[in-house]
Amino acid sequence: MQKIIREADRGRQFTDKLFKVYLKKQKEKKQKEVWILIHTEVQSQEEADFAERMWTYHYRLRDRYQQPIINLAVLGDRRKSWRPSSYCYSFGGCRVVFKFPIVKLVDFEEAERWRSLEESNNPFAILVMAHLRTLSTYKKLEERKAWKWNLVRRLFESGYSREEIDKLFRLVDWLMALPEDLERSWLTEVFEYQQEVQMPLLSHLEIWAKEEGLQQGLQQGLQQGLQQGTLQVLHENITDILEIRFESIAPELKEAIAEIEDIPRLKSLFKEALAIASLDEFQKLLAEEKKTDEPESC
C-alpha cells in the first residue's frame, strides 16, 4: 500500500490489510482472469474522518488497479453508537456517495452472538472473544486473567493442530496482556494443565521456561548491580502494550520511556499502560512523574 497511499500532512493513510483474491467460478482456462481486491481496516478508536479515509483508500486502489474493490471496516472500539459506514461529498452539482460494510465487534457481546462465537470453529472467533474480554476487563485484571485461561483452555480442547494452537496462543497472549505477577500465575496454570492432560509444550511456553531460567541468573546479576537487561525488557513491554492498545505511539514518548531507569517506577507504568483510558492520559502521567522527580530549584 505504501506504493499507492503516501504519508501526507493529512495524517496516516496506510491500510491495515490488502488482499488480492480470485473468483471461484473462474475455472475455464480460456476465461479472462478476474480478480478483486479486499481491503480490511481494523479500527480500535473513534476517528472523525474515518469514513473519508475509507473512501480515499477505495478511489486510490481503484485508480491504481482498475479492478473491483471491497472495503471492509472492523470496528473494535467500545462505543456501540459509533458506526461509520458511508462517506458523502457534494459540490456544484457533483455528488459522491460511498458506502462500505462494517463489523462492530461489541455487537458480539449479546448473549446469542456470544454463544455463536463459543460454538464456532473459526479461529477468528477466539480472537474476537479475546478482544472483547480485554475491553470488558478494563481495570479488572484478575478477571482478565480468568478469561485468558478460559480462552486458552478452549484452544487446547478445540481439535486444532499444535502449530495452529501455538499461533492462536501467541495472539491471545498478545491481546490479553497482564502485569508480571498475574502473567506468571497464569502461565503456571497453563503448565500444570498441560502436564495433567499430557499435552506437548507449546513452543511459546518452552521459550518462556528457558527465559525463567535466565531470569533467575539475571536476578543474581541484579544484586550485583547488573540491571540493564531488566530495564530493556520493561521499556519494551510498556511501549508494546501502548502500541497494542492505541495502534501507534510517538517516537518522543518511546524516548521518554527509554530514559527511565527506576525499575519499580517502570513496573508501575507497565500496570498503568494496561489499564489507562487514553494515550494522552499516559503522557500526562509520565510528565507529572517527571516533574516530581526533578530537584527543586533554590
N, C-alpha and C positions, 0 to 999 in steps of 0.2 A: 504493500500500500504506500510505502514511502516514495515510490516512483510516481504515484498518482496524486496523493494528497500531501502537500508540503506544509511544514510548520509555518505559520504566519502570525501576524500581530493579533489576529482574531482568537488565537488560543489553540488548544490541542485539536488536531484534525487527523488522528490516526485511528483506524477502526480496530476493534478487538480481534475479529477473525473474519477471513475471507476465503471461501471455498469455491473451487471450480468443479462442477458435477455434470454428469451426462444423463439424458433422459433414458428410462428403462426401455421404452419402445424402440429405441434406436438399435435395431438388430441387423437389418439388411446392410450388406457391405456397400451397396450402391447408394444407399440413402445418405443424403447430405448430413454432415456432422452437425449436431445441435447440442449446445451446452449452455448452462446458465450459471450465474454467479449467486451464491448465497452469502450475504454479509450478516454476521451476527454481532450485535453490540450489547455488551453486558454493562449495565449502568447501576451503580450502587448508591449514588447520591443524586438528589434533585438538582436539575440544571435548567436554568431559564430558557436557554437557546438549544436544548437537546433536539427538538423536532427539526429545527432548521439545520442542525448538524447532520441529522439523518438524511435530509434532502440533499445536502452538499455531497455526502458520500454517494448517493444514488446517481445524481446527474454527472458527477465526475467519472464514476465507474462506467456509466452508460456511454459517455463521450469517448472514453478510452477503448472499450471493448465492443460496443455496438451489439450487445447480447442482452437477453432478458435478465433481470436482476430481482432478487428477493432480499429485502432489508428487514431483518427481524430484531426487535429490541427485547432484551431480557432485563426486566426492572427488578433489582434486588433491594430497593430501599424499604424503609419502614412504613411510609405514609400510604394508606390504601387509596386515597383520592388522587394521587399524582399518577396520571395515566396518559402521557403524551403519545398520540398515535397519528397525528396529522400536522402538516405544515401548509399554510395558505399565504400566498402573496399576490397582490393585485395593484396595478397602477396603469393609468392612461388607457384603459380598455383591455389591458392584458391581465390574465389571471392564471395562477398556478395553484393547483390543489394536489398535495401529495399525502397519501395515506399509507401506513405501514402497520403490520401486525405486531402485537406486543404480548409478552407473557409476564404477568405480575406474580412474583414468587410468593408474596404474603397471602395470596388467594388460597394457597395450598394449606394454610393453617385451618381452614374449615374442616370439620370432622370427616366428612365424606371424602374430600380430596386428599386429606392426610392419610386416610385409610388406603386410598388408591396408591399412594407412594409406598406405604408399608407392604402392599401386596405386589408391587411391580418388580420385575426382574431387570428393568432398565437401570444400568449403573448410575444414570443421572438422578434417579430418584434418591439414592443415598446422598448425593451431593446437595440436592435441594433441601433434604431434611437437615443436613449438617449446617447449611447456611441459615435456615430458619431458626434452628435451635441456638445458633450463635447469636442471632438477633434477640431472641426471647430471653436469653440468659445474661443480658446486659447487667453487669454488677452482681450477678448471681453465679459466681464461678464454681462453687460446689455443685450447683445444679447442672452447670455446663459439663463438669467432669462426669457426672452420672449419665448425661445424654451421650457424651462422647463414647463412653464404654458401651452403652446400649447400641449405638450405631456400628461400632467396630465389631461387636459380637454378631450383629446381623451379617456383616461381611463374612465372618468365619462360617456362618451357617447357611450362606447363600448358594453354595454349589459352584462358585467361581473358581477358576484355577488359581494356583499360588501367585502367578505373575499378575493376574487381574486384581486379586486381593491386595497385593503389595502396592500396586499403583493407586488403588482407591484408598487404601490405608493412609498413604502419604498425603493425599488430598484432604481427607477428613482431618488428619493431624494438623495440616497447614491451616485449614479453615477455623478449627475449634481450638485455637491456641490457649494454653493455660500457663499460669505462673509456675515457677520451677518446682515448688513443693507439691502442688497438685499434679503436675505433669509426672513427677517421679512416682507418686502414689498410684496414678492411673496406669502407668507402664508396668508397675509391679503386678497389678491385677491382670493385665494382658499376659504377662509372662506366666503367671500361675494358671490362667485359663488354658494357655497353650500346652502346658505340661499335663493338665488334667485330661484334655482330650487327645493328647499325644499328637499334636499338630506341629509340623516343622516350623522352626522360627522364620518369621518374615525377615527379609534382608534388612529392612529399616530397623527392626529391633536388634538384629545381630550387630549392626553398626552402633546402635545405642549402647549395647552391652560392652562393646570394646571401648567406647568413649567413657563408660563408667569406670573401667579400669584405669584409663588415662587420667580421669578426673581425680581419682584417689592420689595418684602420683603428683597431679597438679596442686592439690591442696597441701601436700607436704612442701611443695615448692613455694606455695603462698606464705607459709610460715616463715620462710627464709626471704620473703620479700619479692618473689617472682610472680607478679600479678598480671603481667601483660596479656597472657592467653585468656584469662577470665574477663578482663576488660574488653578485649576484642569481641568475644562471644556475646557479652551483654550489649555492646554497641550494635552489633549486627542483629541481635534479637529484637531490640527496640525499633530499629529502622525497618526491619522486615515486617513486624506487626503493624506499624503505621502504614506501610505501603499496601499491605493486605487489606486493611480496613478503609483506607482513604485513597487508594489507587496510586497516588504518587506523592512524594514529598520534595520540598525544595532542597537543593544542594546545601544551602546555608544552614538549614535545620540539621542535616546529616553531620555537617562540620561541628555544629554546636554540641550535638550528642557525643561525637567522637572526642571532643575536648574534655569531657567529664572523666575523672579518674577515681572518683569515690564509689566503691563497689556497693555499699548499702544504698546510696542515693540512686545508682543505676538500677538496682533491683526494685526500688520504689517506683521509678519512672517506667519500668517494664510493666508493672501492675497497672499503672495509670494508662499506659498505651493500650492495654487490653480492654479497659472499661470507659475511657473518656469519650465524650459525645462528639467532639469535632477536633480537627487538626488545629484550628485557631485556639481552642482551649488548651491544648497540649503546649502550643508555643507560648501562650501566656504563662502557663505553669512553669515552663522552663525559664522564662525571663524573670519571673518573680523569685525563683530559687537562686538564680544567678545574682540578683540584687542582694539577697540575704547573705550570700557567701562573700560578697565584696566587702573589704575592710572600710570602716567609716573614716572619712577624711577629717583631719584635725582642724 
